[in-house]
């Protein structure tokens, strides 16, 4: 069965320090992987995705994520955190072999708090 | 493009009343998704459409929930009768082939 795990409910980091938000997944075939961010009282915003190609994916607002097939992980990273990065982050996966099934499997979210 | 548009943004109603949530997807998108978000259960996919046809409604909680997409630019999610446990934020999202789903601002529903 397909699944996504975000092992940390909350991540705290000081402004200016690097941040990592973890995501691991389980699919039968090759994955499509996504990161979204949700600011308070807002909808989810797309950050980046991995479909194929380079394992390091760069996205919006200086975020990047590294696809690691052997570890089935897709951790979100940023070299220098900003207070404005404080938000809820969601990882999602879809099995490529699902064909036209566009259903994403979502993690439960990780709350990121960047302290000034 | 204006993005995905949802209305109303906030809805307060009494138990037993009918609630209708509305969504206008991004023009040209051929997939439309309805989600529900709560603290307890996180983000849940309720139903999604492709070219106005419902593809997967396995997430619809029960018969009180129904969704329609009469044309490519409009969809509704209806709850009848509403119950307090339906209180949540309901999101609509749309996508076109490339997999990326674009979300609306959500409707915050409170059923008293």
Interface residues (C-beta under 8 A of the other chain):
Chain A: X32 X34 X36 X42 X43 X44 X45 X46 X49 X51 X90 X94 X100 X101 X102 X103 X104 X106 X108 X109
Chain B: X4 X31 X33 X42 X43 X45 X48 X50 X55 X56 X91 X93 X95 X99 X100 X101 X102 X103 X104 X105 X106
